[in-house]
């Protein structure tokens, strides 16, 4: 499994080129998250890919060939931090919810909504931690979940920033 | 500064790219562009009879000249008809710029008349694509499209142009950019010296080397360097189907095409080699057979402009990612003739000659010649080779005739063999021949085809009449879909499922004549050579030569599926495993 960070042009069709590459070549995406960055011309995409190492290296090469892709980084090969955010909806009382949150460590939880007999909890943790937490929930009371996919970033000077603006003349 | 509309800017940008020919077909969404074409004389538009043919013609033009081929089609069916052509070019890395009309911006997504999502449909088969979002960006997008199409690993680029982007009433200052900035596109940089050193060291140590050259050597214009390397090492060279002509077929170091229908000696050499130097070839499944059993004793060097092709199928010892010509020059500068193991390579070459003598290409054919009256398809290619002095541009369709042409027409120069190797597109031969003939009006351009393939784009006989394109069509007519028949013979117990026409074939002679061309029919071996000479000598006429060939002939050698490179059938009755 690899955690890949991609910087791509914020252009129509760019996301479909990246996602299309995966379906076209038969690679499996485990999770995917995409959003604009502090540079409005760029989007950042983070994905978890469940493939063998040889396939990952081919994926990285193929991603680099996509012309809208500006930079690719394999977070699994550098020092990086990662986390996932999830929202779960449970049919429990607020009191029960607080109890669950207290015992959730290392996942950090917080009640973000309480309506009728439903409580929504925000969770932050590594993806395994979130997995484990979700598995521990009572299936009858656990109604819905939405997950951000694993987010990540290289530590220190491991930036994912393109400085290679090439000028081609001919 | 003359003001332009989006439509006229588009055509002017093509003129600024030195585009001479634009192959296409008009329609509603492209009408403003067609009006702009009418009002200028730098870019000539060639009206084909089907959009697929427009792309194949531009493709043939690009393969023969090394320039970028250019296409213009309308939205909807115009765009979808172009798709097969685009996919064909994509698989063989041919530089094309395909401009498609699109419904006006405000109609996109409404299922408007002749609307199709061209960006979406073409995405997996283009190197890149652009949707024009403002008329002013057209010159820059055209510039980018041409750069992307022809640099690095070449490929087709689509520019989708909504009709409102070409509005003749919206005028703006036109300026064609001299250079452009693309932060997300780059071509491979220099190869590290240490990699060159490693490659040179392997080449110098090799006792049984094979230089295995593909289309990349043709696209990279590196044939001369390849010849020098072969000469220095006295090493055998094999070409892939796409690489034919990259190394001269009549050269003493040439051991023939390799792969599925490669020569016995080339496939044996690949199996027994101790060093394989892959040059601009991508270890396609048709050239490796089972990758798990592929040339297990050989060290491997892979030179390719596409980093993604390296170690995709076969792991290698040294990778050289970059420009073939440049890298080969670096190798030639470093390789020391004295270090090359010439004695071992001499023995190796003799071993290969022995293989050729046992099961070489002409072996079976010569035996057969004396035993039958029917024309063998191989004999037609040999006769064509003779009549054209081996100098013609040969385009082909897909099937048995394609393999016979690849095996028996000895291509001595790059860019003379034009075929759909990767996608295997029937219908490619005639339109691509048109593109070649436009580029080289004084050269012999011959389309080798079969009665199956030719009918897939036969409407282009009309285009050939309109523009006076005297190409030659050699139809190896075996009255069946021959390659499918061969597989049904070999693997499906001769159950001929849907390969016969049940007496519905047209009279090709009359058909050609109805378009104003010359038709010929040849059934007897005794008149083959004379009629072939006659056909080729009619320089001003398109000649459709319908040759009745033995319907039961198979293409051999043929690699055994799932086996290694030495496991071949060499005739209907003989196999090597």
HADDOCK unambig.tbl for C-alpha pairs under 7 A between the chains (distance, minus, plus):
assign (segid A and resid 17 and name CA) (segid B and resid 123 and name CA) 6.85 0.50 0.50
assign (segid A and resid 58 and name CA) (segid B and resid 308 and name CA) 6.50 0.50 0.50
assign (segid A and resid 58 and name CA) (segid B and resid 312 and name CA) 6.47 0.50 0.50
assign (segid A and resid 61 and name CA) (segid B and resid 307 and name CA) 6.61 0.50 0.50
assign (segid A and resid 61 and name CA) (segid B and resid 308 and name CA) 5.07 0.50 0.50
assign (segid A and resid 62 and name CA) (segid B and resid 308 and name CA) 5.81 0.50 0.50
assign (segid A and resid 67 and name CA) (segid B and resid 128 and name CA) 6.63 0.50 0.50
assign (segid A and resid 67 and name CA) (segid B and resid 184 and name CA) 5.75 0.50 0.50
assign (segid A and resid 67 and name CA) (segid B and resid 185 and name CA) 5.68 0.50 0.50
assign (segid A and resid 68 and name CA) (segid B and resid 184 and name CA) 5.98 0.50 0.50
assign (segid A and resid 69 and name CA) (segid B and resid 184 and name CA) 5.91 0.50 0.50
assign (segid A and resid 70 and name CA) (segid B and resid 183 and name CA) 6.61 0.50 0.50
assign (segid A and resid 70 and name CA) (segid B and resid 184 and name CA) 4.33 0.50 0.50
assign (segid A and resid 164 and name CA) (segid B and resid 183 and name CA) 5.90 0.50 0.50
assign (segid A and resid 165 and name CA) (segid B and resid 181 and name CA) 6.65 0.50 0.50
assign (segid A and resid 165 and name CA) (segid B and resid 182 and name CA) 6.03 0.50 0.50
assign (segid A and resid 165 and name CA) (segid B and resid 183 and name CA) 3.75 0.50 0.50
assign (segid A and resid 166 and name CA) (segid B and resid 181 and name CA) 5.84 0.50 0.50
assign (segid A and resid 166 and name CA) (segid B and resid 182 and name CA) 5.68 0.50 0.50
assign (segid A and resid 166 and name CA) (segid B and resid 183 and name CA) 5.42 0.50 0.50
assign (segid A and resid 166 and name CA) (segid B and resid 186 and name CA) 6.70 0.50 0.50
assign (segid A and resid 167 and name CA) (segid B and resid 179 and name CA) 6.88 0.50 0.50
assign (segid A and resid 167 and name CA) (segid B and resid 180 and name CA) 5.82 0.50 0.50
assign (segid A and resid 167 and name CA) (segid B and resid 181 and name CA) 4.54 0.50 0.50
assign (segid A and resid 167 and name CA) (segid B and resid 182 and name CA) 6.47 0.50 0.50
assign (segid A and resid 168 and name CA) (segid B and resid 179 and name CA) 5.94 0.50 0.50
assign (segid A and resid 168 and name CA) (segid B and resid 180 and name CA) 5.96 0.50 0.50
assign (segid A and resid 168 and name CA) (segid B and resid 181 and name CA) 6.48 0.50 0.50
assign (segid A and resid 169 and name CA) (segid B and resid 178 and name CA) 6.92 0.50 0.50
assign (segid A and resid 169 and name CA) (segid B and resid 179 and name CA) 4.66 0.50 0.50
assign (segid A and resid 169 and name CA) (segid B and resid 180 and name CA) 6.93 0.50 0.50
